[in-house]
């Protein structure tokens, strides 16, 4: 199972992920656990809503979310290419790291930099075929999967906890 915690059509690249998962499932059956708010259900194309591989969760609360996260093997981030997303880092990236899920993401600059710096997943072009290939690569290569999880744990403990991010912001602001 792979996971997408979907909060906004403009932000999450839901169409890319659903198209990529359709391609994945033409090769190998893999569920997508899609967590979203009820209002976001309207943004999901009807052609995908009844797919056998799509499991939609409209849940709230840390305990319910944690259960779905623990059932998932890989986390997905597909932010759309724009100026903001090129320098912003989604909080979901750190949340997924906390739950020790390797990440497949679109290659927006800062997300790509973190993924590559710590070797915690694959950052790929916003192309459904390439995104699907990245999912399958991590999903089917157990050695790679374990390595990415180990790297993620080390990256979190070394410099990516929230306290580390706050320190960095503080340092950046005091040097201005």
N, C-alpha and C positions, 0 to 999 in steps of 0.2 A: 504494500500500500504506500502511496505517496500522499503528501498533504499540501493543501493550499488553504490558508486562512485568508479569505477574500473579504475586503472591506469597501472597495470602491472600483467601479468600472474604469474610471479615468486613471487610477493608480495601479491596478493589479494586473492588467494584461490578460484578463480572463479568457478572451477569445483565443489568444495564442496558446495558452495552457490547454484549453479544451481541444483545440485542433491537434496539438502535440500528443495529448493522451489518446485521441482517436488513432493516430499513427502508431503509437506504442501498442495499443490493443489490436492492431492488425497483425502485429508480430508476436505479441505475448500478452496474456491476460494479466493486467495490473490494475487494481482499484485506485481511484482518486478519492481521497477523503476531502471533501470540500466543506469548510466551515465558513458560514456566512450569516449575515443578518437577514431577517425576512425581507427587508426592502431590496436587498441585492439579488434576491431570486428572480426578480423581473428582468435583470440584465443578462440572465443566462438564456442563451438561445434554446428554443423548444426542441431543436434537433438533438440536443445533448441531454436534456432533462431526464429522459427515460432510458439512457444508456445503462446497461448492466454494470459497467465498470465504475459508474459515478455514484458515490454515496454522499448525499448532501446532509449536513448537520446544521441545524439552526439552534445553536446552544449558547448559553452564557454561563459565566462563572468559571473560576479557575479549575475546579475539580472536574467538571464535565469536559472542559477543553483539554486538560491533562490526559484524560482517558483516550481521547482521539489522537493526541500527539503520541502517546505511548504505543498506539496501534500502528503508527506510520513509520516507514523506513527512511524516506527521503522527504525533504521539504522543498517547496517550489516558490520562487520569487520571480515575477515577470513584470517588472516596472516598465512603463512605456518610456521611450527615448524622448527626453526633453531637458531643458537646462536644469530645472529643479532636481529631477531624478538622477542627473549625472553627478551631482555633488552630495545629494542627500543619502543617508543610510537608513533604510527602513528599520524600525524597532523590531520587526519580525525576524530580521537576520539574527539579532542577538537572542531573541526568544527561541528560535530554532536551534541555535548553538547550545543554549541552556538545556534543551531537551535532547541534545546529542544526535541530531539528524543531519547528515550531509545535505548540502544544498545545491540545487540546480537553479541558476539565475540567468536573467538576461545580462549582457555585459555592459551595463551602465557603469561609468567610471569608478565610483567609490565602492560599490558592491563588488565589482570585479577585482578591485585592488585588494580588498579584504579576503575574498575567496582565494585569490592566487597567493597572497602573502603568506597565509596560514595553511594553504592547501586543504581546504575544508569542503570542496565541492567542485563544480564546473560552472564557469560563466561562459555563456554562448551567445551567438547572435539571436536576435528576435526573429527566428525562422523556425516554423513548427517542426520541420524535419530534423534540423540540428538540435533543437531542444529535446525532441523525442529520443534522438541518439544519445544525448547526455544522460537522460533518465535511465535508459536501458544499460548504458555503460556502468553506472554506479550500482544499479539494481542487480546486475548479473555478475559483477566481478567482486566476489567476496573479499579478496585480499585488498582491493582498492577501497571497498566499503569500510572495512575495519581500520585501514590506515587513515581515511578521512575522519572517522569518528575519533580516533586517537588524537589526530591533529587538532580537531575541534576542542576537545577537552583541554589540551595543552594551551591552545590559544586563549580560551576563556580564562583559565587560571593565571596565565602570565600577564595579560594586559587588556582583556576585553570584558571584564565585569563592569557593571554600571559605575562602580567607584573609580575605575580607570578612565572611563569616558568623561566623567565629571572633572577629574584631575586635568585631563587634556583640554577640555573646554576652558577651565580656569586658567591654565597656562597660556592658551591662545589669547584669551581676553586680556590678561594682564600684560602681554607683550605688545598690545596694540597701542 
